[in-house]
Amino acid sequence: MKDDSIEGIYDTLKQCALISKSAGGIGVAVSCIRATGSYIAGTNGNSNGLVPMLRVYNNTARYVDQGGNKVCSVT
């Protein structure tokens, strides 16, 4: 993952979906994602943390089911 911006998160999500479509394996390093409650200067808000983002990735992996052959696993 490039960074924890919306662009970085969704660019990586798109790459994961395209890899999954072709039955590829996926591993994502998420250490750059801010902790829950961390300040976000660009929006003057606070981060929701890692868990909600991982839910989006998991749901995408379930949706892109590798051509009906098997459900993707994101690690």
QUIVEN-V660603 format. One line per field, one symbol per residue. ss: DSSP state (~ for helix, > for strand, _ for the rest). phi: phi as a letter, one per 30 degrees, with the letter a starting at -180 (. if undefined). burial: # if it has 16 or more other C-alpha atoms within 10 Angstrom, else .. Layout:
ss->???
phi->???
burial->???
This chain:
ss->_____~~~~~~~~~~~~~~~~____>____________>>____>>___~~~~~~~~~~~~~~__________>_
phi->.dacdeddddddddddddddeciddbbbdcdddddeiddcddchbbddidedddddddddddddchiidaddccb
burial->#..#....##.##..##.###.#.........##...............#......##.###.###.....#.#.
